[in-house]
Every structure is written in C-alpha cells, then in structure tokens.
Amino acid sequence: MIARGSFGQPWIFAQARALIDGTPVPATPPVAERIRRSRSTTRAMAQSYEPDPEGAAIEFRKHLGWYVKGLLNSAELRRRLHAVNGFGEVEGIFG
C-alpha cells in the first residue's frame, strides 16, 4: 500500500521509516519543494526517454498530476499538466 501512496509523494518513504523507527516524522515538503522535485523528475524522464520524448511525456502526465494533488487550485493545474505533449510544456506550466 505504501508504494501506491508514494505516487507524487516520494518523501513518504522517509516518513514511514521514521514512524517505524519511532523518530520524529519529517514534514511534508512545502509547495515550492514539491514543484522543484516534480521538475527534477520531469527532466530525468526527458533524458531517459530521448528516443520518444513525446510518448514519454504523454506517459508521464499522470505522475505530474500526483505531485500537485491536494494543492490549492490543483484541479486546474492537473488539467493543464494532463494535456502536455512534451516535457518543455511542463516547464512552462510550472514556470
């Protein structure tokens, strides 16, 4: 179950580890950090899928939506992210 919970929330593993160890649970990153991580992951995906960047961007859309889930006005942001056809468009949205 934790694997599914990690979609768009990779910090959940550190939080779970802290719970298991009985140590203070790290805070969920603020919005700016979530966007930074999403952009970083997007860049890594773009480099990994160089032979078919458009196909990779289309496949990666759902991951982008998970990073912004729960943020203020996230429905509109997810709508825009789910419509991208290239990784460059993601940079434009996150600006």
Secondary structure, DSSP 8 states (H G I E B T S, - for coil): -HHHHTTT-TTHHHHHHHHHHTS-------HHHHHHHHHHHHHHHHHHTTT-HHHHHHHHHHHHHHHHTTSTTHHHHHHHHTT-SSHHHHHHHH-
